[in-house]
């Protein structure tokens, strides 16, 4: 099995798809709501609708199984349904009560998913995607998307034992299937999502990810990709948006943040593991990339986690 760099990066930056709400509409309907999450997925499970958001010239026509990706948008409006009379305004609900009695043959059904990601990964993912993306279920790359949406809808409306756990898992799978389909359907901007899915650069990425602390040279990386040094450097910069060694340094910093968040490794040991000549050199590079020293980062992140974990007093 080939090394799965995308899954590896997802684990490091703690990407999670969290199903956040939904609604079912019958007859003419409209939804108007602010967007609080930096990255949001709007899935048209059944039916059709027109979606409008800031930064888009015209509405996006969502067909059954389509998903809209909203990247740093502040509001959205959806309208759909047929029939006479004024449009009924619907407010999405977090507890899915309006989905339980939905008729997938006649109702328009929409489910929203928020993408949760740590600060280290937020800039990477938001940079890698356009302001608005449209994943079409009819495309060849989206063959699994329809099935994931059907199973998610069944769990949301079935009220079975373990449904909350299942919904979390399908939220993760939905995010993955949407990104897989979007990579194949669209021209991605330069960035980490594009470079991680580039087959020609995969061997060189494999070396950097397997041994991030090694002092890799352009000649070795180019040889692994079966390219000349010049061609490799040019292709890498075009696809990733940064030179190969800049990418390597950023990957080291992402690994460092995970180690500081999740373990008790000493800063000096981490510096050696990631290929830095001294603790001071590592701390300087870390502060330049992250904006604070390694120890300050560790204490701050752990304090924030402990606050989130505190039980609510009733």
N, C-alpha and C positions, 0 to 999 in steps of 0.2 A: 504493500500500500504506500503510495507517494506521501511524503510529508505534507501535512495539512496546515499550511502557514496561517490560513484565515482563521481556523479554529483556535490555533495557538494565540493569535493576537486577540481574538474575542475573549479568551480566558484571561489574558493579562489585563485588558481594559474593562473587564467585568460587564460585558454587554448583555442586557436582558430585555426581552420583549414582555411587557406587562399589559395584559388585556385590561383596558381601563373603563369600558362602558359600551353601550350600544342602544339601538332602538329599532322598532318596526313601525312602518307607516303604511296606511291604506288610504287611497284617495289622494288628492293633492296635499302635499306637505312641504314644510320648509324647516330647516335647522340653522340657527345662527348662534355661534358660540366663540368665545375667545380661545386661543390655544396657549396653554401654560407650559407644555413640554417642548423642549428644544427640537426633538425629533418625534414625529407622530405618524402612524400608519392608519389610513381610513380604508377599511375593507368593505366592498359592496358584495355582501354574501349572496343575496338574492335581489332581483329587480334591477332597476336602473335609476341613475340620478345624475345631476349636474353639480359639480363642485367648483366653487370659486374661492380664491384666497388672495391675500395681498401679494403683489408682485407678479400676478398672472394676467395677461391681457384679456383672455376670455375663459369661459367655463370649460372644465374637463369633463367629458362624457364618460361616466363610469358604467361599464357593462357588468353583467353577473360574473363574479369572481375577480374583478379588477381591484387593484389596491393603489391608492394615492400615497406618495411619500411626501410629507410636509416638513421641510427643513428650516427651522428658525422663522416660521410664519407666526403672525400674531392673531389671526382670526380666520374662520372659515364659514362658508355658507353652502348648504346643500339643499337642493329642491328636487322633488320627484313626484311620482304618482300621476294618475289620470282621473278624469271625471270633472263634473261641473262644481261650481262654488269656489269660495276663496281657499287659499292654502292654509292648512292648519299648522300652527307652529308647534314643533316638538322639541323637548329638551332631553338630550341623552341622559341615561341613568347609569350609575355605577353598579347597581345591584341586579340589572338585567331583568327586572320584573316585567317590563313591557315586551320582552322577547319570548317569554314562556309560552304565550298563546299564539305566537306568530305562525302564519300559514305561509310556508315557503313557496307555495304555488301562486299566491296572489299578493302577498305583502312585499314591500321593499324592506330589506333587512341590512343594517349597517352595524359593524363592530369596529371600535377604535382600539388601537394598541399604542401605548406610550413606550418609547425606547429608553430604558434606564442605562446609564453609562457613567463611569467615574470620570473625574475631571481630566485625567491623563488621556482618556480615549475620546472625550467629547469633541475636542478640536479636530482629532483625526477623522472621525466619522462624519462630522458636519462638513468638514472641508472636502471629503471624498464624494459627497452627494450634492446635486443641484438644489436650488430652493424648492422646486416642486418636481417630483418624478411620477410617472404613470406606468404602472406594471399591468400589462394586459394579459388576462387569463387565456386569451385565444392564442398567444404566442407559443411556439414549440418549447421554449425554455421554461414555461410555467405549468408543465403537465402535472406536477405534484401540488401546485398551489390550490387548485379547486378541492382536492381531497382534504387538505389541511383545514380549509375553511369549513367544509361540511362537518368534519369531526369536531372542530372547535364549537360550531353552532350546536351540535348534539350535546356536548358537555355543558354548555351555557344553559340550555333549556331543559336538560334531562333531570337535573336535581338528583343525581345518583350519588352513592357513597364514593368519596374520593374525588368529586368533581372539581373542587378547588385546586387540588394538586394537578389534575389533568389539564385544567385551563391554563395553569402556569406553564406546563410543558408545551402545550400547543401554541401559547404565546411566543415561546422561544422558537419553535419550529416555523411559525408564520414569519417571523422576522428573517430567519435564515432563507426560507423559500423565496421571500420577496427580494432579498438581496441577490440571491442566485439568479433569479429571473431578470432582475434589473441589469446586472452585469452583462448578461447576454443580449438584452434588448437595446441598451443605450450606449452611447459613447461617453465613458466616464471621464471626468476631468482628471488631470494628473494628481496623484495622491496615493496613499497606502492601499486603498481598496483596489485600485487599478493594478498596482505593482504586485500585490499578493496573488492576483489572478492571471498574471502574465506568464505563459508557459515557457517562453524563451529565457526569462530571467529566473525561473524557479530553481535551477541548480545553484546559482550564485546566492540566492536568498537562503537556500538550504544550508550553505556553509556558514553564513553570517548568523543564522538562527541557532545552528547546532553548537557553534563555538563563538559566542559574542565577545569573549575576552581575548581572542586571538587578534594579533595585529595583521589584519588582512590587507593585502595590496591589490591594486587594480588589476595587475597582471594575473594573479591567481584567480580572482573572481571572473575575469573575462575568459580565462581558459576553461573554467567550469561551465560557462555558458556557451562555449564553442564559438566565441566571437573575438575579433581583434580588440585591443584595449580601447582604441578610439571609438569603435562602433558600440562597444559595451557601455562606455561612459555616456555617449550621446543617447542611446536608447534608454538607459536607466534614468537619466535626468528627464527625458521626455515623458516617460511613464510615471515615475514617482514624484516628479516635481522638484527633486533635490538630487545631488550627486550621491553615489553609492556610500561613501564613507560618512556623509551627513546622515543618511538613513541608518547606518550602523550605529552611530552615536545616539540617535534618538531611540533606537531599539534598546540599547543599553540602559538608557534612562527610564524607559518603560519597565524593564525588568527590575531596575533598582527600586522604583516606586512600589512595585508589587512586593519585593522582598522587605522593604521597610514597613509596609502596611501589615503584612501577614506573618512576619517572623521577628526574631530577636537577634538577627545577624549583626555583628559589629560592623561599623562603617568601614573600618580599615580592611576587614576581610572581604567585604563586598567590593571595595575598590580593586583589590587584587583579582578577585574572581572575574570582574568585568574589564580587566586589562589596563587599569590605570597604574601609573608608576608610583603614586603615593596617595594617601588619604586626602591630602590637601588638593591634589590635582582633581581627584574625583569630586570632592565637595564643591570646588569651583565650577566644574562642568555641570554638576547637578543644579547648583543655584542659578547658573546662567539659563538652563533649560526650564526648570520648574519654578524659579522665582523665590526659593527659600532654601535654607540649608537642609541636608538630609535629616538631621535630628529634629529640627523644627517641623519638617514635613511629617515625620513619624508621630510626634506627639500630637500635632494638630489633627491628623486623620484618625488616630485612635480616640482622641477626645470626642470627635464628631460621631464616631461609631458608638461610643458608649452612651452618648446623649440619645441617639436614635433607638438604642436598645432598651432604654429605661421604660418600665411599664407605666401606662397612663393611670393616674390615681383618680378613682371615681368617688 
